[in-house]
Amino acid sequence: MTAAAIEALARSQLGEESLRRIVFSEAMIEARVAEMGRQIGDAYPPDAEVLILGLLKGSFIFIADLVRRIPRPIQVDFIRVSSYGTGTVSSGEVQLLYDPRADLQDRSVILVEDIVDSGTTMNHLIPLLLDRNPASLEVCTLLHKRRAQLRLEPRWVGFDAPDEFVVGYGLGYGEDFRHLPCIGSI
């Protein structure tokens, strides 16, 4: 689907509130996610118990595509927090809405995030997860705005994100825009 077709689709479905521009195309995302999957697969010895811990909701499409590109056995669980609500700026408060069921003890855990923006969510979660004694804890993010002081820098970053509010490929504004196959700014 071309950028113009995606933008037309967004406008037809969302009216006046539509994309300003396409930031990362579907093809760009697909290629980068495949590369990240290979990198993650290469980073762990064959006997490592790797757990992908997906941060919901925005990362759900990224996680689905990423885990299918990791050429090794893995397990997947999810954690859900909220710091945005329906706004475009973090509220600064992080609420744990869903705690993972998987035991993190002695496992190689990769926290998968959609976007690192203010760092509030990451800085809240890292100590919580480390208290559960994983063998290792790494972060993988699709987008990184690189403006936050983080307790743990992501090991794998899909793209550096512009200082704009971006949506699509799982990232939403409220609950809109998540279905778009690209990432655009609004």
C-alpha positions in Angstrom: 0.0 0.0 0.0 1.5 3.4 -1.0 1.8 6.3 1.5 -0.9 8.2 -0.3 -3.3 5.2 -0.1 -2.6 4.8 3.6 -3.2 8.5 4.2 -6.4 8.3 2.2 -7.5 5.3 4.2 -6.8 7.1 7.5 -8.7 10.2 6.3 -11.7 8.2 5.2 -11.9 6.3 8.5 -11.0 9.2 10.8 -12.2 12.3 9.1 -10.4 15.6 9.7 -8.1 14.1 12.4 -5.7 12.3 10.2 -2.0 11.7 9.6 0.2 14.7 9.0 2.8 12.4 7.4 4.1 8.9 7.1 7.1 8.6 9.3 7.9 4.9 8.8 6.4 2.9 6.0 5.1 -0.7 6.2 8.1 -2.0 4.2 10.6 -0.1 6.5 9.0 -1.6 9.6 8.8 -5.1 8.2 12.5 -5.1 7.3 13.7 -3.6 10.6 11.5 -6.0 12.7 13.0 -9.0 10.8 16.5 -7.7 11.5 15.8 -7.2 15.2 14.4 -10.8 15.4 17.6 -12.2 14.0 19.7 -10.0 16.4 17.7 -11.2 19.4 18.0 -14.8 18.3 21.8 -14.5 18.0 22.1 -12.8 21.4 21.3 -15.8 23.6 22.9 -19.3 24.0 20.7 -22.2 22.8 20.0 -23.3 26.4 18.8 -19.9 27.6 15.1 -19.7 28.7 14.0 -16.5 26.9 10.8 -14.8 27.9 9.4 -12.0 25.7 7.4 -9.7 28.1 5.2 -7.6 25.9 4.1 -4.2 27.2 0.5 -3.7 26.2 -1.4 -2.2 24.4 0.7 -0.3 21.9 3.2 -3.1 21.3 0.8 -5.9 20.4 1.4 -5.8 16.6 5.1 -5.3 17.0 5.3 -8.3 19.4 3.3 -10.5 17.1 5.6 -9.7 14.1 8.8 -9.8 16.2 8.3 -13.2 17.9 7.7 -14.8 14.5 11.1 -13.5 13.4 13.1 -14.8 16.4 14.8 -18.0 15.2 14.8 -19.8 18.5 12.4 -21.2 21.2 10.9 -18.4 23.3 7.9 -17.9 25.5 5.6 -14.9 25.6 3.7 -13.1 28.3 2.3 -9.6 28.8 2.3 -6.8 31.2 0.0 -3.8 30.9 0.4 -0.4 32.4 -1.1 3.0 31.8 0.6 6.4 31.8 -1.2 8.2 28.9 -4.9 7.7 29.2 -6.4 9.5 26.2 -3.9 12.3 26.1 -0.8 12.9 23.9 1.5 13.6 26.9 2.3 11.1 29.7 0.4 11.8 32.9 3.6 10.9 34.9 1.7 8.3 36.9 2.1 4.7 36.0 -0.6 2.2 37.0 -0.1 -1.6 36.7 -3.2 -2.9 35.1 -2.1 -6.5 34.3 0.8 -8.4 35.9 2.5 -11.2 34.0 1.6 -14.8 35.0 5.1 -16.1 34.0 7.8 -16.6 36.6 10.7 -14.4 35.8 13.2 -16.1 38.2 16.4 -17.2 36.4 15.0 -16.4 32.9 16.4 -14.2 30.2 13.6 -11.6 30.0 13.2 -9.1 27.1 10.7 -6.3 27.9 9.2 -5.3 24.5 7.9 -1.7 24.3 6.3 0.2 21.5 7.9 3.6 22.2 10.2 5.0 24.8 9.1 8.6 25.1 9.3 10.3 28.6 10.9 7.2 30.2 8.3 7.2 33.0 6.9 3.7 32.2 10.3 2.1 31.7 11.8 3.6 34.8 8.8 2.4 36.8 8.9 -1.2 35.4 12.6 -1.9 35.5 13.0 -2.1 39.3 9.7 -4.0 39.6 11.0 -6.6 37.1 14.5 -6.8 38.5 13.0 -7.6 42.0 11.7 -10.8 40.4 15.3 -12.0 39.9 15.5 -12.7 36.1 18.8 -14.1 34.9 19.0 -11.1 32.7 16.7 -8.2 31.7 16.9 -6.4 28.3 14.7 -3.9 26.6 13.6 -4.0 23.0 11.6 -1.0 21.6 10.2 -0.2 18.2 10.7 3.5 18.7 12.9 5.6 20.9 12.7 9.4 21.2 16.0 9.5 23.1 15.0 12.3 25.4 14.7 10.4 28.7 17.1 9.4 31.4 16.5 5.7 31.7 17.5 3.1 34.3 18.2 0.7 31.5 18.8 1.7 27.9 17.1 -0.5 25.3 19.5 -3.0 23.7 17.4 -3.3 20.6 15.9 -0.2 19.0 13.9 -0.3 15.8 14.0 3.4 14.9 14.8 6.7 16.4 11.4 8.5 16.6 10.8 12.2 15.8 9.6 14.5 18.5 6.0 14.2 17.2 3.0 12.2 18.5 3.1 9.1 16.3 0.4 6.4 15.7 -0.1 3.3 13.7 1.3 -0.3 13.8 -0.3 -0.7 17.2 0.3 2.8 18.6 -2.9 4.7 19.2 -4.3 8.0 20.2 -7.0 7.0 22.6 -7.9 3.8 20.8 -7.8 5.1 17.3 -5.1 4.6 14.6 -3.7 1.3 15.9 -4.8 -0.6 12.8 -2.6 1.4 10.3 0.2 -0.7 8.8 2.6 2.2 8.9 3.6 4.8 11.6 2.6 8.4 11.0 2.4 11.6 12.9 -0.9 13.3 13.9 
